[in-house]
Amino acid sequence: MPKHPIAVELEAINREGETQVVRDSGLTVHGYSVYLRAVEASGLALATWVADYDTIGPAYQLAERLSVALAIPLNVLVPGPLMPVKRAPTAGAGAEAATKAN
């Protein structure tokens, strides 16, 4: 019986000594790993390593694409303070720039 994929996981990793997952901001992040979690014929849900990246951008893109392509959830297991924040321009800033241009 083939493996049944159930989730894509993105984790922050620390490579000092033995590689370990960073669950809080107490450890330095050295990179990011993408895993595919699948259910085996025995019923165990095991994770298979897919790729490592030094920065979160490419790791997140791969994880997101796998999630969409396989129609399975993406679990981002990176502590909130370590996730980059995308800042959208504020409406006031755009309106102010347009007013100054006129």
N, CA, C and O atoms as a GROMACS GRO file, in nm:
protein
  408
    1MET      N    1   0.085  -0.118   0.000
    1MET     CA    2   0.000   0.000   0.000
    1MET      C    3   0.090   0.125   0.000
    1MET      O    4   0.183   0.132   0.080
    2PRO      N    5   0.063   0.222  -0.087
    2PRO     CA    6   0.146   0.342  -0.094
    2PRO      C    7   0.123   0.435   0.026
    2PRO      O    8   0.023   0.425   0.097
    3LYS      N    9   0.218   0.525   0.044
    3LYS     CA   10   0.206   0.626   0.149
    3LYS      C   11   0.098   0.726   0.109
    3LYS      O   12   0.081   0.756  -0.010
    4HIS      N   13   0.027   0.777   0.206
    4HIS     CA   14  -0.077   0.877   0.182
    4HIS      C   15  -0.032   1.010   0.245
    4HIS      O   16  -0.032   1.021   0.368
    5PRO      N   17   0.007   1.111   0.163
    5PRO     CA   18   0.053   1.238   0.220
    5PRO      C   19  -0.060   1.309   0.295
    5PRO      O   20  -0.173   1.318   0.246
    6ILE      N   21  -0.028   1.361   0.414
    6ILE     CA   22  -0.130   1.429   0.495
    6ILE      C   23  -0.094   1.573   0.529
    6ILE      O   24  -0.182   1.651   0.566
    7ALA      N   25   0.035   1.612   0.517
    7ALA     CA   26   0.072   1.750   0.549
    7ALA      C   27   0.213   1.779   0.501
    7ALA      O   28   0.297   1.690   0.487
    8VAL      N   29   0.237   1.907   0.475
    8VAL     CA   30   0.371   1.958   0.450
    8VAL      C   31   0.410   2.036   0.575
    8VAL      O   32   0.329   2.112   0.629
    9GLU      N   33   0.534   2.017   0.622
    9GLU     CA   34   0.578   2.086   0.743
    9GLU      C   35   0.703   2.168   0.715
    9GLU      O   36   0.794   2.124   0.645
   10LEU      N   37   0.704   2.288   0.770
   10LEU     CA   38   0.818   2.378   0.759
   10LEU      C   39   0.869   2.405   0.900
   10LEU      O   40   0.793   2.450   0.986
   11GLU      N   41   0.998   2.376   0.924
   11GLU     CA   42   1.055   2.392   1.057
   11GLU      C   43   1.182   2.476   1.051
   11GLU      O   44   1.258   2.470   0.954
   12ALA      N   45   1.204   2.555   1.157
   12ALA     CA   46   1.331   2.627   1.174
   12ALA      C   47   1.428   2.530   1.240
   12ALA      O   48   1.389   2.455   1.330
   13ILE      N   49   1.555   2.530   1.196
   13ILE     CA   50   1.651   2.436   1.253
   13ILE      C   51   1.776   2.508   1.305
   13ILE      O   52   1.814   2.614   1.257
   14ASN      N   53   1.838   2.445   1.404
   14ASN     CA   54   1.962   2.490   1.464
   14ASN      C   55   2.064   2.380   1.438
   14ASN      O   56   2.036   2.263   1.465
   15ARG      N   57   2.182   2.416   1.386
   15ARG     CA   58   2.282   2.315   1.349
   15ARG      C   59   2.402   2.314   1.443
   15ARG      O   60   2.507   2.262   1.406
   16GLU      N   61   2.391   2.370   1.562
   16GLU     CA   62   2.502   2.366   1.657
   16GLU      C   63   2.507   2.226   1.716
   16GLU      O   64   2.418   2.187   1.792
   17GLY      N   65   2.612   2.151   1.683
   17GLY     CA   66   2.619   2.012   1.729
   17GLY      C   67   2.519   1.929   1.652
   17GLY      O   68   2.526   1.921   1.529
   18GLU      N   69   2.427   1.867   1.722
   18GLU     CA   70   2.324   1.786   1.659
   18GLU      C   71   2.212   1.877   1.607
   18GLU      O   72   2.168   1.967   1.679
   19THR      N   73   2.168   1.856   1.485
   19THR     CA   74   2.060   1.938   1.428
   19THR      C   75   1.933   1.920   1.510
   19THR      O   76   1.892   1.808   1.540
   20GLN      N   77   1.872   2.033   1.547
   20GLN     CA   78   1.749   2.027   1.625
   20GLN      C   79   1.650   2.132   1.576
   20GLN      O   80   1.688   2.233   1.517
   21VAL      N   81   1.523   2.108   1.603
   21VAL     CA   82   1.417   2.199   1.563
   21VAL      C   83   1.411   2.313   1.664
   21VAL      O   84   1.420   2.291   1.785
   22VAL      N   85   1.394   2.435   1.614
   22VAL     CA   86   1.381   2.552   1.701
   22VAL      C   87   1.233   2.573   1.729
   22VAL      O   88   1.155   2.602   1.638
   23ARG      N   89   1.194   2.558   1.855
   23ARG     CA   90   1.053   2.573   1.894
   23ARG      C   91   1.025   2.709   1.958
   23ARG      O   92   0.909   2.747   1.971
   24ASP      N   93   1.129   2.782   1.997
   24ASP     CA   94   1.112   2.916   2.052
   24ASP      C   95   1.232   2.999   2.010
   24ASP      O   96   1.322   2.948   1.944
   25SER      N   97   1.234   3.124   2.048
   25SER     CA   98   1.342   3.212   2.004
   25SER      C   99   1.467   3.200   2.091
   25SER      O  100   1.556   3.284   2.080
   26GLY      N  101   1.475   3.098   2.178
   26GLY     CA  102   1.592   3.079   2.264
   26GLY      C  103   1.711   3.022   2.189
   26GLY      O  104   1.824   3.036   2.236
   27LEU      N  105   1.691   2.958   2.076
   27LEU     CA  106   1.799   2.901   1.995
   27LEU      C  107   1.819   2.983   1.869
   27LEU      O  108   1.725   3.043   1.817
   28THR      N  109   1.942   2.985   1.822
   28THR     CA  110   1.973   3.053   1.696
   28THR      C  111   1.923   2.969   1.580
   28THR      O  112   1.941   2.847   1.578
   29VAL      N  113   1.861   3.032   1.483
   29VAL     CA  114   1.814   2.962   1.363
   29VAL      C  115   1.923   2.965   1.258
   29VAL      O  116   1.973   3.072   1.222
   30HIS      N  117   1.960   2.846   1.209
   30HIS     CA  118   2.063   2.835   1.105
   30HIS      C  119   2.004   2.800   0.969
   30HIS      O  120   2.076   2.799   0.869
   31GLY      N  121   1.876   2.771   0.964
   31GLY     CA  122   1.814   2.735   0.838
   31GLY      C  123   1.673   2.683   0.859
   31GLY      O  124   1.618   2.688   0.969
   32TYR      N  125   1.616   2.633   0.751
   32TYR     CA  126   1.478   2.587   0.751
   32TYR      C  127   1.468   2.456   0.675
   32TYR      O  128   1.533   2.439   0.572
   33SER      N  129   1.388   2.363   0.725
   33SER     CA  130   1.368   2.233   0.661
   33SER      C  131   1.222   2.216   0.621
   33SER      O  132   1.131   2.261   0.690
   34VAL      N  133   1.203   2.149   0.507
   34VAL     CA  134   1.070   2.117   0.458
   34VAL      C  135   1.056   1.965   0.463
   34VAL      O  136   1.143   1.892   0.416
   35TYR      N  137   0.945   1.919   0.522
   35TYR     CA  138   0.916   1.776   0.533
   35TYR      C  139   0.779   1.746   0.474
   35TYR      O  140   0.691   1.832   0.472
   36LEU      N  141   0.762   1.623   0.427
   36LEU     CA  142   0.632   1.575   0.383
   36LEU      C  143   0.591   1.466   0.480
   36LEU      O  144   0.658   1.363   0.492
   37ARG      N  145   0.481   1.488   0.550
   37ARG     CA  146   0.430   1.388   0.646
   37ARG      C  147   0.328   1.302   0.572
   37ARG      O  148   0.238   1.352   0.505
   38ALA      N  149   0.346   1.170   0.586
   38ALA     CA  150   0.258   1.076   0.518
   38ALA      C  151   0.226   0.959   0.611
   38ALA      O  152   0.303   0.926   0.701
   39VAL      N  153   0.110   0.898   0.587
   39VAL     CA  154   0.067   0.782   0.665
   39VAL      C  155   0.115   0.658   0.591
   39VAL      O  156   0.087   0.639   0.473
   40GLU      N  157   0.188   0.573   0.664
   40GLU     CA  158   0.237   0.446   0.610
   40GLU      C  159   0.124   0.342   0.612
   40GLU      O  160   0.019   0.365   0.672
   41ALA      N  161   0.145   0.230   0.547
   41ALA     CA  162   0.048   0.121   0.546
   41ALA      C  163   0.018   0.072   0.687
   41ALA      O  164  -0.092   0.026   0.716
   42SER      N  165   0.117   0.083   0.776
   42SER     CA  166   0.101   0.038   0.915
   42SER      C  167   0.016   0.134   0.997
   42SER      O  168  -0.024   0.102   1.109
   43GLY      N  169  -0.011   0.253   0.941
   43GLY     CA  170  -0.088   0.353   1.014
   43GLY      C  171  -0.004   0.460   1.081
   43GLY      O  172  -0.057   0.557   1.134
   44LEU      N  173   0.129   0.443   1.079
   44LEU     CA  174   0.218   0.543   1.137
   44LEU      C  175   0.228   0.664   1.045
   44LEU      O  176   0.235   0.650   0.923
   45ALA      N  177   0.230   0.782   1.104
   45ALA     CA  178   0.249   0.906   1.027
   45ALA      C  179   0.396   0.947   1.040
   45ALA      O  180   0.438   0.997   1.144
   46LEU      N  181   0.472   0.925   0.935
   46LEU     CA  182   0.615   0.954   0.937
   46LEU      C  183   0.647   1.072   0.847
   46LEU      O  184   0.579   1.095   0.746
   47ALA      N  185   0.750   1.146   0.883
   47ALA     CA  186   0.791   1.262   0.803
   47ALA      C  187   0.912   1.224   0.718
   47ALA      O  188   1.004   1.157   0.765
   48THR      N  189   0.910   1.267   0.593
   48THR     CA  190   1.020   1.247   0.501
   48THR      C  191   1.080   1.383   0.468
   48THR      O  192   1.009   1.474   0.426
   49TRP      N  193   1.212   1.396   0.487
   49TRP     CA  194   1.280   1.521   0.458
   49TRP      C  195   1.273   1.549   0.308
   49TRP      O  196   1.293   1.458   0.227
   50VAL      N  197   1.245   1.674   0.271
   50VAL     CA  198   1.238   1.715   0.132
   50VAL      C  199   1.357   1.804   0.096
   50VAL      O  200   1.426   1.779  -0.003
   51ALA      N  201   1.381   1.909   0.177
   51ALA     CA  202   1.488   2.003   0.144
   51ALA      C  203   1.524   2.090   0.264
   51ALA      O  204   1.443   2.107   0.356
   52ASP      N  205   1.646   2.145   0.262
   52ASP     CA  206   1.692   2.244   0.360
   52ASP      C  207   1.726   2.373   0.286
   52ASP      O  208   1.774   2.370   0.173
   53TYR      N  209   1.700   2.484   0.351
   53TYR     CA  210   1.734   2.616   0.296
   53TYR      C  211   1.795   2.702   0.406
   53TYR      O  212   1.766   2.684   0.524
   54ASP      N  213   1.881   2.795   0.367
   54ASP     CA  214   1.941   2.887   0.463
   54ASP      C  215   1.845   2.997   0.505
   54ASP      O  216   1.854   3.050   0.616
   55THR      N  217   1.753   3.033   0.416
   55THR     CA  218   1.658   3.141   0.445
   55THR      C  219   1.516   3.089   0.433
   55THR      O  220   1.490   2.987   0.368
   56ILE      N  221   1.424   3.160   0.496
   56ILE     CA  222   1.286   3.112   0.501
   56ILE      C  223   1.211   3.133   0.369
   56ILE      O  224   1.118   3.057   0.340
   57GLY      N  225   1.247   3.232   0.291
   57GLY     CA  226   1.174   3.262   0.167
   57GLY      C  227   1.160   3.142   0.075
   57GLY      O  228   1.047   3.101   0.045
   58PRO      N  229   1.272   3.084   0.028
   58PRO     CA  230   1.262   2.969  -0.062
   58PRO      C  231   1.200   2.846   0.005
   58PRO      O  232   1.130   2.768  -0.059
   59ALA      N  233   1.226   2.828   0.134
   59ALA     CA  234   1.169   2.714   0.208
   59ALA      C  235   1.017   2.726   0.212
   59ALA      O  236   0.946   2.629   0.189
   60TYR      N  237   0.968   2.846   0.241
   60TYR     CA  238   0.823   2.867   0.248
   60TYR      C  239   0.760   2.850   0.110
   60TYR      O  240   0.652   2.792   0.099
   61GLN      N  241   0.826   2.900   0.006
   61GLN     CA  242   0.772   2.886  -0.130
   61GLN      C  243   0.756   2.739  -0.169
   61GLN      O  244   0.654   2.699  -0.223
   62LEU      N  245   0.860   2.658  -0.140
   62LEU     CA  246   0.852   2.516  -0.172
   62LEU      C  247   0.741   2.449  -0.092
   62LEU      O  248   0.661   2.374  -0.147
   63ALA      N  249   0.737   2.476   0.038
   63ALA     CA  250   0.635   2.416   0.124
   63ALA      C  251   0.495   2.452   0.078
   63ALA      O  252   0.406   2.368   0.073
   64GLU      N  253   0.476   2.579   0.043
   64GLU     CA  254   0.345   2.625  -0.003
   64GLU      C  255   0.306   2.559  -0.135
   64GLU      O  256   0.191   2.519  -0.154
   65ARG      N  257   0.401   2.547  -0.226
   65ARG     CA  258   0.372   2.484  -0.356
   65ARG      C  259   0.338   2.336  -0.340
   65ARG      O  260   0.246   2.285  -0.404
   66LEU      N  261   0.411   2.266  -0.253
   66LEU     CA  262   0.380   2.126  -0.226
   66LEU      C  263   0.240   2.111  -0.167
   66LEU      O  264   0.164   2.023  -0.205
   67SER      N  265   0.209   2.199  -0.074
   67SER     CA  266   0.079   2.196  -0.008
   67SER      C  267  -0.034   2.214  -0.110
   67SER      O  268  -0.134   2.142  -0.107
   68VAL      N  269  -0.018   2.310  -0.198
   68VAL     CA  270  -0.122   2.338  -0.300
   68VAL      C  271  -0.128   2.223  -0.400
   68VAL      O  272  -0.237   2.177  -0.435
   69ALA      N  273  -0.012   2.177  -0.448
   69ALA     CA  274  -0.010   2.071  -0.549
   69ALA      C  275  -0.069   1.940  -0.498
   69ALA      O  276  -0.136   1.868  -0.572
   70LEU      N  277  -0.046   1.910  -0.370
   70LEU     CA  278  -0.096   1.785  -0.312
   70LEU      C  279  -0.230   1.802  -0.242
   70LEU      O  280  -0.288   1.704  -0.193
   71ALA      N  281  -0.279   1.926  -0.235
   71ALA     CA  282  -0.406   1.958  -0.168
   71ALA      C  283  -0.407   1.906  -0.024
   71ALA      O  284  -0.501   1.841   0.020
   72ILE      N  285  -0.298   1.938   0.048
   72ILE     CA  286  -0.285   1.900   0.188
   72ILE      C  287  -0.244   2.023   0.268
   72ILE      O  288  -0.190   2.118   0.211
   73PRO      N  289  -0.267   2.024   0.400
   73PRO     CA  290  -0.234   2.141   0.481
   73PRO      C  291  -0.084   2.167   0.489
   73PRO      O  292  -0.002   2.076   0.479
   74LEU      N  293  -0.050   2.295   0.507
   74LEU     CA  294   0.087   2.337   0.535
   74LEU      C  295   0.094   2.373   0.682
   74LEU      O  296   0.024   2.462   0.728
   75ASN      N  297   0.179   2.303   0.757
   75ASN     CA  298   0.200   2.332   0.898
   75ASN      C  299   0.331   2.406   0.913
   75ASN      O  300   0.438   2.347   0.896
   76VAL      N  301   0.325   2.534   0.946
   76VAL     CA  302   0.445   2.614   0.968
   76VAL      C  303   0.478   2.605   1.115
   76VAL      O  304   0.408   2.661   1.200
   77LEU      N  305   0.586   2.534   1.145
   77LEU     CA  306   0.626   2.509   1.283
   77LEU      C  307   0.742   2.599   1.323
   77LEU      O  308   0.831   2.559   1.398
   78VAL      N  309   0.740   2.721   1.273
   78VAL     CA  310   0.842   2.821   1.303
   78VAL      C  311   0.784   2.916   1.406
   78VAL      O  312   0.674   2.968   1.386
   79PRO      N  313   0.856   2.941   1.517
   79PRO     CA  314   0.804   3.033   1.618
   79PRO      C  315   0.768   3.169   1.558
   79PRO      O  316   0.842   3.222   1.475
   80GLY      N  317   0.654   3.224   1.599
   80GLY     CA  318   0.605   3.352   1.547
   80GLY      C  319   0.708   3.462   1.537
   80GLY      O  320   0.717   3.527   1.433
   81PRO      N  321   0.788   3.487   1.643
   81PRO     CA  322   0.887   3.595   1.635
   81PRO      C  323   0.994   3.572   1.528
   81PRO      O  324   1.063   3.666   1.490
   82LEU      N  325   1.009   3.449   1.480
   82LEU     CA  326   1.111   3.419   1.381
   82LEU      C  327   1.059   3.425   1.239
   82LEU      O  328   1.136   3.417   1.144
   83MET      N  329   0.927   3.441   1.222
   83MET     CA  330   0.867   3.450   1.090
   83MET      C  331   0.878   3.593   1.038
   83MET      O  332   0.848   3.687   1.111
   84PRO      N  333   0.921   3.610   0.914
   84PRO     CA  334   0.924   3.745   0.858
   84PRO      C  335   0.782   3.798   0.841
   84PRO      O  336   0.691   3.723   0.807
   85VAL      N  337   0.765   3.926   0.864
   85VAL     CA  338   0.633   3.988   0.852
   85VAL      C  339   0.627   4.063   0.721
   85VAL      O  340   0.713   4.146   0.692
   86LYS      N  341   0.525   4.034   0.642
   86LYS     CA  342   0.503   4.108   0.517
   86LYS      C  343   0.424   4.233   0.551
   86LYS      O  344   0.314   4.224   0.605
   87ARG      N  345   0.478   4.347   0.520
   87ARG     CA  346   0.411   4.473   0.550
   87ARG      C  347   0.350   4.530   0.424
   87ARG      O  348   0.420   4.560   0.327
   88ALA      N  349   0.219   4.543   0.425
   88ALA     CA  350   0.148   4.603   0.312
   88ALA      C  351   0.151   4.755   0.328
   88ALA      O  352   0.145   4.805   0.440
   89PRO      N  353   0.160   4.827   0.218
   89PRO     CA  354   0.157   4.973   0.230
   89PRO      C  355   0.022   5.019   0.287
   89PRO      O  356  -0.083   4.964   0.254
   90THR      N  357   0.029   5.118   0.371
   90THR     CA  358  -0.095   5.168   0.432
   90THR      C  359  -0.170   5.255   0.331
   90THR      O  360  -0.108   5.316   0.244
   91ALA      N  361  -0.300   5.260   0.344
   91ALA     CA  362  -0.383   5.340   0.253
   91ALA      C  363  -0.348   5.488   0.266
   91ALA      O  364  -0.346   5.561   0.167
   92GLY      N  365  -0.319   5.530   0.387
   92GLY     CA  366  -0.286   5.672   0.410
   92GLY      C  367  -0.158   5.712   0.340
   92GLY      O  368  -0.150   5.822   0.286
   93ALA      N  369  -0.059   5.624   0.338
   93ALA     CA  370   0.070   5.657   0.273
   93ALA      C  371   0.051   5.672   0.123
   93ALA      O  372   0.108   5.763   0.062
   94GLY      N  373  -0.030   5.584   0.062
   94GLY     CA  374  -0.053   5.592  -0.083
   94GLY      C  375  -0.133   5.715  -0.117
   94GLY      O  376  -0.104   5.781  -0.218
   95ALA      N  377  -0.232   5.748  -0.037
   95ALA     CA  378  -0.315   5.866  -0.062
   95ALA      C  379  -0.233   5.993  -0.046
   95ALA      O  380  -0.248   6.088  -0.122
   96GLU      N  381  -0.146   5.994   0.054
   96GLU     CA  382  -0.062   6.111   0.078
   96GLU      C  383   0.033   6.134  -0.039
   96GLU      O  384   0.053   6.248  -0.081
   97ALA      N  385   0.093   6.025  -0.092
   97ALA     CA  386   0.184   6.037  -0.206
   97ALA      C  387   0.108   6.088  -0.330
   97ALA      O  388   0.159   6.171  -0.404
   98ALA      N  389  -0.013   6.039  -0.350
   98ALA     CA  390  -0.093   6.081  -0.466
   98ALA      C  391  -0.129   6.230  -0.454
   98ALA      O  392  -0.131   6.301  -0.554
   99THR      N  393  -0.157   6.276  -0.332
   99THR     CA  394  -0.192   6.415  -0.312
   99THR      C  395  -0.072   6.505  -0.340
   99THR      O  396  -0.088   6.611  -0.401
  100LYS      N  397   0.047   6.464  -0.298
  100LYS     CA  398   0.167   6.544  -0.320
  100LYS      C  399   0.202   6.549  -0.470
  100LYS      O  400   0.256   6.649  -0.517
  101ALA      N  401   0.170   6.443  -0.544
  101ALA     CA  402   0.202   6.439  -0.686
  101ALA      C  403   0.113   6.534  -0.765
  101ALA      O  404   0.152   6.585  -0.870
  102ASN      N  405  -0.008   6.559  -0.714
  102ASN     CA  406  -0.102   6.645  -0.786
  102ASN      C  407  -0.068   6.784  -0.753
  102ASN      O  408  -0.132   6.877  -0.801
   0.00000   0.00000   0.00000
